Amino acid sequence: MVPLVMRFFFELERQVDILRAALGDEVDAAACPAAVLLLTDDAVIRVLEAATALVKAGEAVRIAAAGVAAGRSPRAAGHQGLAQTRGHRSPVALVQEITGSTRADAAKHVRLGQALLHAGLVDAESRIDSAAASPTDSEIPGTPSIPGSERPWHAALSDAMMRGTITSTQQDVILRGLGEPPSCDTPAACVGDDGARTDGDVCNEHRGASARHAWAAAAEQLIDEASTRTAEELGKAARTIRDMLDPEGAQRRFDERFEGRSFHTWTDGDGIHHGSIRFDDLGHAWLRAVQDTALRPRRGGPRFVDPDEKAKADELAADPRTNDQLAYDLLLDTLRAGSLADAATVFGTRQAGVRVIITADALRRADGSTRDTERSADDLGADAGIAVLEEGGTLPAWLARQQACSIGSVECALDGSGNPLYLGREVRTFSSKQNIALAIRDGGCRWPGCDRPPAYGEAHHIDRWVDGGRTDIDRGILLCRFHHMNLHHGGWRITRHGPGPFLLHPPRGADPIVLGTPIERRYVYGDLQPPPLRFRPAA
């Protein structure tokens, strides 16, 4: 077996050879831009990939060193700590000086480095030379002793980052998004899987192990998604999955954000008026829906077939105001118009609204419940459930039920993979109900890395209408205007076999790309199941 250290440096040398072959042996740093400018398109991509691999490898080593430096700079060490002996108050300040990074980046390196050590990266598999006569774990200052059978739930994230499967940024957003698993912080007896009350100590251990297992499984699933998802998508999915695994914790976080809502105005010394808003979840979702609906012609929204809608969209696109100015005027117009305004007066072509996805089971748990801050822990647990916003994020199930009572709901049957019920029709354009079903399934543009929400989506026929394709949901997919046009004009195509995944075929015969369903949707639809154990103490 090739030692890990040899594989590591062999891979670095391979990437350096790629750069040397592309740029030449004599090129220096100052001449690199000119050398790259002369390359073909394919060579530019190879250089970008090789340079990225080198940066990822170097950053992984830097993070490991930052973690060790932090471990050797504890507060208890006083002025004798590693960072302190070099004139710094903290390891973050030390890393910042050496790397020249921002304080936020230095703090991230320290945080991830400490996670590496906590993950037991000194075990036999990850040790660079496990057979060498090196100090034991306990002899390395600042390195915790990690029992091999009790590695933390986030160990897979650390391993994946060090192996180059995910980047440090992806590790950080997943780690922060999932947060720490809930724990039973009361010594009283708790409710076990079978509903029976158990001894508190036994329950704590049982529940803690179950929670860690669930969080570890979620981390593994997000690692699998990382190659085809942006960091923003992974962070959003991690937060959504965390809320679905821990609905009581989600309720607490929702309450904290609701209590923290605020609107503040002030006037500076030059007489300019300012405002600052801290949103609660539903308030932000509503305002985002208003802006997306009203401004989508300026932000790459769908093309309009109706002549009146197209004329209004063209008028908005030609408006000399900036997007920020339009958003400001829209907010004031909405406030002036009030709840009795005609939708077309304010929004132009389509009524804005917040769409929430909630399963029938979660809705039944929330059925009949009302928002009451005096409810007991048992009452909150009884109707605990999570609804998912159409474009990502979560809301408590009781709030979704409340909104359904106020503004109505649309039922949509889906299978276990999230495929909507068959609603095909023999006309060219998809109906409004079909578009709702597509939005529920796709969550926005399905093109890899695109973050456009459903409001900006156009329904694409994977079987061309002119070639006899049907306007059926299972043969349609949401794409934003840019990617829809890019697909038609750039030689791309999308296929699907039965109820299987959609496949995006690049031009020039490259391997197809699987267009996966947003991972948080898979939890909603039942593909990924949270643990059966409830993370809450009994009354």
C-alpha positions, 0 to 999 in steps of 0.5 A: 500500500502506498503511504498516505504522504507519498500519495499526497505529494504524488498528486501535488506533483501531478497537478504541477506537471499539468500547469508546467505543460500548459504554461511552460517551464520558464513562466514566472508569476507576473507572466502567468496571465499573458500565458493563460491568455494564449491557451485554448478553451480546453487548456484554460479549463485544465489549468483552472482545475489543476490550480484549484486542486493545488489550492485545496490541498494547500488549504487542507494542510493550512487548516490542520496547522491552524487547528493544532496551533489553536489547540496549543494556544488555550487560555489556560496556557496564559502567555505560554501558549503558541499564539501568545508567545508570538505576541498574539491574543488568540490563534485567530490573530496568529493565523490572520497575520500569517495568511493575510486573510480576513479575520472571518477567514482566519476564524474559519480556518481555526474552527475547521482545524479544531474540528479536524482534531476533534474528528480523530484525524490522528487515528490509524487511517489518517495518521501520516506514518502510524508506524513511526515512533511519533508522540502519542495523542496525549503527548501532542500538546493541544491534541485531544484523545479520541476513542476510536469507537466514538468519533464525532458525527462530523468526522466524515466532513473532516475526512472528506475535506482532507481527501479533497472530496469537498472544499473547506467552504463546503465543509464549513457551510454544512457544519454550521448549517447542521449545527450540533445535534440536540441533547437531553439536558434534563436529568428527568426520565424521558420518552423512548422510542416505544413511548415508555418513560425510561431512566434519565441517564439511559435515555440521555445516552440513547437519545444522544447516540440516535441524534449523532447517528442522524446528523452523521447520516445527513452529513454523509448525504450532503457530502455526496451532493457536494460535487453538484451543488454550490456552497449556498445550496449545501448551506440552505439544505443543511439548515432545512435538514437540521430543522426537519430532524429536530422540529422542536429546535426548529420551533425554538429558532423560529420563535427567536427570529420572530421575537427578534424582528424589528424595523428601525429608522434614523437620520444621519448628520447629513439629513439622509434617512436610513432604515434597517429591517430584521425579518422573521421567517414568514415576513422575509418570505412574503417580501421576497415573493413580492420582489421576485414577482414584480421584478422578475422581467428585470432579473431573468424571469420567464418570457411572457406569452400573453401580449399584455403581459409581454408589453408590461414586462418590456416596459419594466425592462426598459425602466431607467430605474435601478433594481434597488430603486425599483425594489424601494418604490415597489415596497412603498407602493405596496404599503400605500396600496394596502391589502385591498389593492388590485393585484395588477395595480401593484404587481403588474402581471401576477399575484405575489404569494408565499408557497409552502410545502407540507406533507399530509402527516405534518398537516394532520399533526398541526390540524386544529392547533393555534399559535399559543405561547402558553402551550406546554412542552407536550403540546408543542411536541404533539403538533411538531412538524416542519413545512418547507418553503417553495424555494428553500427554508422552513416554517413550523407546521402550525404556521403553514396550517394557519396560512392555509386557513387564511389564504387557502391551499392546493393539494398535490399528490406525489410519490416517494421520489417527489414526482407530482401526480399525472396532470398531462394535457394536450396543449402546448403550455403548462397550466398554472396548476401544473406549474405549481406542481413543477415548483413543488418538485423542482424548487426552482431552476434545475440547472446545476448551480443555478439559484433562480427561484420558481418565480423565475422558472419556465417549464421546458418540454424535454420532448419537443412539442413540434416533434409530438411531445406532450405537455405532461408534468413528468416530461417537463422541468423548470429552467430559468430563462437564461438556462432555458435559452442556453439549452436550446441554442447551445446544443444541450438536451435533457432526457428522462427514462420513465420516473427516473432522474432527469439527465442533462446532456452537454454538447459534444457528447460529454457524459450526462449530468444527473439533475438531482432533486434538492436534497431537502425535498427528499426529506420531505418526500420520504426518500431520506428519513429522520430518526424515529426518536424524538429529541425532547424531554418528557414533562 
